[in-house]
């Protein structure tokens, strides 16, 4: 971040409007300069104006724990004045921004809330810009995003209040390194370094797994490899014959199922009924003769009548036919006169 212009009104002991143009040729020739003057001349006021324009507070306001009520609700406002403001134009990441802060006394005598605004410029020649934040919560988040610094980091790195420089020197190594990274913008290189480390660790883990798999593999000898190749060749030669046999079996199966359906249609769909056995004679053990003899023609009709039906889905239909015929033949014999 680089300051370009600073403009403030009625801040501390510097009543009225003051402006500093850091793009002036004198500042360009000597980028390193000092703010000098007697005590109370307003040296710290310039730094307070920069802090107010960016964060709406100052290190001295934070240290004294000022309560925002009564006539001292805004201790940075020049006594006897009814308004105070600060605006700073700065450059960050190649773009220019303008941040404003102000407070004023209302007709009721009470002070207004902080009025803030953040404007982004498309180019150095742009004089109007585009307002990107006018509410304090959004303004604070945008300032931290653009400058990459919160107010505590800003006061310990960029703007060191009187007596606060020792805090930076006494800070822990990790904290001081973090501050320097944010000031110089080298935190990007830290992120790149972490990404490279993670990628290197992932690649190393993949390499170790690949090496472990290679060590677990057994390399075949030339003789074993030739034997496996011979087996593959022999099996490949058998494939056409097996495919042909499979097609023939499928065709035979379809033909047999069709035959079973036709047989069932011709025989009828009524399931077979077994004829009960005749009671045996106690003396001879043979079945008793029917009480009423029948003619041969009627017996033949009874025998020739379909008494069973083979179902296409039943694999035991030949056995069923044999059993039915076995029961039908004795009936025919006993019916003969």
C-alpha positions in Angstrom: 0.0 0.0 0.0 1.2 3.5 -0.9 -0.3 6.8 0.2 -1.1 9.3 -2.6 -3.1 12.1 -1.0 -4.3 13.0 2.5 -7.0 15.5 3.3 -8.5 16.1 6.8 -10.6 18.7 8.6 -10.7 19.7 12.3 -8.6 16.8 13.7 -7.1 17.4 17.1 -5.2 20.6 17.3 -5.2 21.3 13.5 -8.4 23.2 13.0 -9.6 23.8 9.4 -8.8 21.9 6.3 -5.3 20.4 5.6 -4.0 18.6 2.6 -0.8 16.7 1.8 0.0 15.5 -1.8 2.5 12.6 -1.6 2.8 12.6 -5.4 4.5 16.0 -5.3 7.9 16.1 -7.0 9.6 16.8 -3.7 8.3 13.6 -2.2 9.2 11.6 -5.3 12.8 12.9 -5.1 13.0 12.0 -1.4 10.6 9.1 -0.7 12.1 9.0 2.8 11.1 12.0 4.9 10.6 13.0 8.5 7.7 14.9 10.3 9.3 17.3 12.7 8.1 20.1 15.0 7.7 21.1 18.6 5.4 19.3 21.0 1.7 19.9 20.2 2.4 21.1 16.7 0.3 18.3 15.2 2.8 15.7 14.1 0.8 12.8 15.4 -2.4 14.4 14.1 -1.3 13.6 10.5 -0.9 10.0 11.5 -4.3 10.0 13.3 -5.9 11.4 10.1 -4.5 8.5 8.1 -5.8 6.0 10.7 -9.3 7.7 10.8 -9.6 7.6 7.0 -8.8 3.9 6.9 -10.2 2.4 10.2 -12.4 5.1 11.8 -10.2 5.1 14.9 -6.7 6.0 16.2 -4.2 4.3 18.5 -4.8 7.0 21.2 -8.6 6.5 21.1 -8.1 2.8 21.6 -5.6 3.2 24.5 -7.6 5.7 26.4 -10.9 3.7 26.2 -12.9 6.8 25.4 -16.7 6.4 25.8 -18.7 7.7 22.9 -21.2 9.7 24.8 -21.5 13.3 26.0 -19.5 16.2 24.6 -16.3 14.1 24.3 -18.0 11.5 22.2 -15.4 12.2 19.4 -12.1 13.1 21.1 -10.3 13.6 17.7 -12.6 16.5 16.7 -11.2 19.9 17.3 -12.9 21.5 20.3 -15.4 24.1 19.3 -16.0 22.6 15.9 -19.1 20.8 14.7 -17.6 18.4 12.2 -14.5 16.4 11.5 -13.4 14.4 8.5 -10.5 12.6 7.0 -9.9 11.2 3.5 -6.9 9.3 2.0 -6.2 8.3 -1.5 -3.9 5.3 -1.7 -2.7 2.6 -4.1 -2.8 -1.1 -3.5 -2.1 -4.0 -5.9 -1.9 -1.5 -8.9 -5.3 0.1 -8.2 -6.2 3.4 -6.6 -8.8 3.9 -3.9 -10.3 6.7 -1.8 -11.4 6.1 1.7 -13.4 8.7 3.6 -14.5 9.1 7.3 -16.5 11.9 8.9 -18.6 12.8 11.9 -20.8 15.9 12.6 -22.9 17.4 15.3 -26.7 17.2 14.8 -29.2 19.9 15.6 -30.0 18.0 18.8 -26.4 18.5 19.9 -25.5 14.9 19.7 -22.9 13.5 17.3 -23.8 11.4 14.3 -22.5 7.9 13.7 -19.4 7.3 11.7 -20.1 8.2 8.0 -17.8 6.2 5.7 -17.3 5.6 2.0 -14.8 3.7 -0.2 -14.4 4.6 -3.8 -12.4 2.6 -6.4 -10.8 4.3 -9.5 -10.4 2.5 -12.8 -7.2 4.5 -13.7 -5.1 7.3 -12.3 -6.9 9.8 -14.6 -10.3 8.7 -13.2 -11.7 11.5 -11.0 -15.2 10.2 -10.2 -14.6 6.5 -9.4 -17.1 3.9 -8.3 -18.4 3.6 -4.7 -17.9 0.0 -3.5 -18.9 0.5 0.2 -20.9 3.1 2.1 -21.9 1.0 5.1 -19.4 0.7 7.9 -19.4 -3.1 8.2 -18.8 -3.6 4.5 -16.4 -0.6 4.5 -14.3 -2.2 7.2 -14.2 -5.6 5.5 -13.2 -4.1 2.2 -10.4 -2.0 3.7 -9.0 -5.1 5.4 -9.3 -7.1 2.1 -7.6 -4.4 0.0 -4.8 -3.5 2.5 -4.5 -7.1 3.9 -4.2 -5.6 7.4 -6.6 -5.2 10.3 -6.3 -2.2 12.6 -4.0 -4.0 15.2 -1.7 -5.1 12.4 -1.7 -1.6 10.9 -0.8 0.0 14.2 2.1 -2.4 14.8 3.6 -2.3 11.3 2.7 0.7 9.1 1.6 3.2 11.7 3.6 2.8 14.9 2.3 5.1 17.6 4.6 6.9 20.0 6.3 4.2 22.2 4.8 1.4 20.2 7.9 0.7 18.1 9.3 -1.4 20.9 6.2 -3.7 20.6 7.2 -4.6 17.1 10.8 -5.3 18.1 9.7 -7.4 21.1 7.1 -9.4 19.2 7.7 -13.1 18.8 9.5 -14.4 15.6 6.3 -15.9 14.1 4.3 -12.8 14.8 6.9 -10.5 13.4 7.4 -12.6 10.3 3.6 -12.6 9.7 3.6 -8.8 10.0 6.5 -8.4 7.6 4.8 -10.8 5.1 1.6 -8.7 5.1 3.6 -5.4 4.8 5.7 -6.5 1.9 3.1 -8.7 0.2 5.3 -11.8 0.4 2.5 -13.9 2.0 1.7 -15.0 -1.6 5.1 -16.8 -1.7 4.3 -18.5 1.5 1.1 -19.8 0.1 2.9 -21.0 -3.0 5.5 -22.7 -0.9 2.8 -24.5 1.1 1.2 -25.7 -2.2 4.5 -26.9 -3.5 5.1 -28.8 -0.3 1.7 -30.5 -0.4 2.1 -31.5 -4.0 5.6 -32.8 -3.3 4.4 -34.9 -0.4 1.5 -36.3 -2.5 3.8 -37.3 -5.3 6.2 -38.9 -2.9 3.4 -41.0 -1.3 2.3 -42.1 -4.8 5.9 -43.1 -5.6 6.2 -45.1 -2.4 2.9 -47.0 -3.2 4.1 -47.8 -6.7 7.4 -49.1 -5.5 5.6 -51.3 -2.9 3.4 -52.7 -5.6 6.4 -53.5 -7.8 8.2 -55.2 -5.0 5.1 -57.4 -4.4 5.0 -58.6 -8.0 6.6 -61.9 -9.1 8.3 -61.9 -12.5 7.6 -65.1 -14.5 10.4 -67.1 -16.0 10.6 -67.5 -19.8 9.4 -71.1 -19.5 6.4 -70.2 -17.4 5.5 -67.3 -19.8 5.7 -69.6 -22.8 3.5 -72.2 -21.1 0.9 -69.6 -20.3 1.0 -68.3 -23.9 0.5 -71.8 -25.2 -2.5 -72.3 -22.9 -4.0 -69.0 -24.1 -3.6 -70.1 -27.7 -5.2 -73.5 -27.2 -8.2 -72.0 -25.4 -8.5 -69.4 -28.2 -8.8 -72.2 -30.8 -11.6 -73.9 -28.8 -13.7 -70.8 -28.6 -15.3 -71.1 -32.1 -16.3 -74.8 -31.6 -17.7 -74.0 -28.2 -19.7 -71.1 -29.6 -21.1 -73.3 -32.3 -22.1 -76.0 -29.8 -23.8 -73.4 -27.6 -25.9 -72.2 -30.6 -26.9 -75.8 -31.5 -27.9 -76.5 -27.9 -29.9 -73.3 -27.8 -31.7 -74.3 -31.0 -32.4 -77.8 -29.7 -33.8 -76.4 -26.5 -36.1 -74.1 -28.4 -37.3 -77.0 -30.5 -38.0 -79.2 -27.5 -39.9 -76.5 -25.7 -42.0 -76.0 -28.8 -42.7 -79.7 -29.0 -43.7 -79.7 -25.3 -46.2 -76.9 -25.9 -47.7 -78.7 -28.9 -48.1 -81.9 -27.0 -49.8 -80.1 -24.1 -52.2 -78.4 -26.6 -53.1 -81.7 -28.2 -53.6 -83.6 -24.9 -55.7 -80.8 -23.3 -55.0 -78.6 -20.3 -57.0 -80.8 -17.7 -54.6 -82.3 -15.1 -54.5 -86.1 -14.9 -56.6 -87.9 -12.2 -55.4 -91.2 -10.8 -57.9 -94.0 -10.9 -58.4 -95.5 -7.4 -57.3 -99.1 -6.9 -60.0 -101.8 -6.5 -60.1 -103.5 -3.1 -58.3 -106.9 -2.9 -59.9 -110.2 -2.1 -58.8 -111.6 1.3 -58.3 -115.1 -0.1 -56.5 -114.5 -3.4 -55.0 -111.0 -2.8 -56.3 -110.0 -6.3 -58.6 -107.1 -7.0 -62.3 -108.0 -6.9 -64.0 -108.2 -10.2 -66.5 -105.5 -11.0 -70.0 -106.3 -10.1 -71.2 -105.5 -13.5 -69.3 -106.6 -16.6 -68.9 -104.2 -19.5 -68.5 -104.7 -23.2 -65.1 -104.7 -24.9 -66.0 -101.6 -27.0 -66.9 -99.5 -23.9 -63.8 -100.6 -22.2 -61.7 -99.7 -25.2 -63.4 -96.3 -25.3 -62.6 -95.8 -21.7 -58.9 -96.8 -22.3 -58.5 -94.6 -25.4 -60.0 -91.5 -23.7 -57.1 -89.1 -22.8 -56.4 -89.4 -19.2 -53.3 -87.3 -18.7 -51.6 -84.2 -20.0 -47.9 -83.5 -20.1 -46.9 -80.0 -19.2 -44.0 -78.3 -21.1 -42.5 -77.0 -17.9 -42.4 -80.4 -16.1 -39.2 -82.4 -16.6 -40.9 -85.7 -15.4 -43.7 -85.9 -17.9 -42.5 -89.3 -19.5 -42.6 -90.9 -16.0 -46.1 -89.6 -15.5 -47.3 -91.1 -18.8 -45.9 -94.5 -17.8 -47.6 -94.4 -14.4 -50.9 -93.5 -15.9 -50.7 -96.3 -18.4 -49.8 -98.7 -15.7 -53.0 -97.9 -13.8 -55.2 -97.9 -17.0 -54.2 -101.4 -18.2 -55.6 -103.3 -15.1 -58.8 -101.5 -15.5 -59.1 -102.6 -19.1 -58.4 -106.3 -18.1 -61.0 -106.4 -15.4 -63.6 -104.8 -17.7 -63.4 -107.7 -20.2 -66.4 -110.0 -20.0 
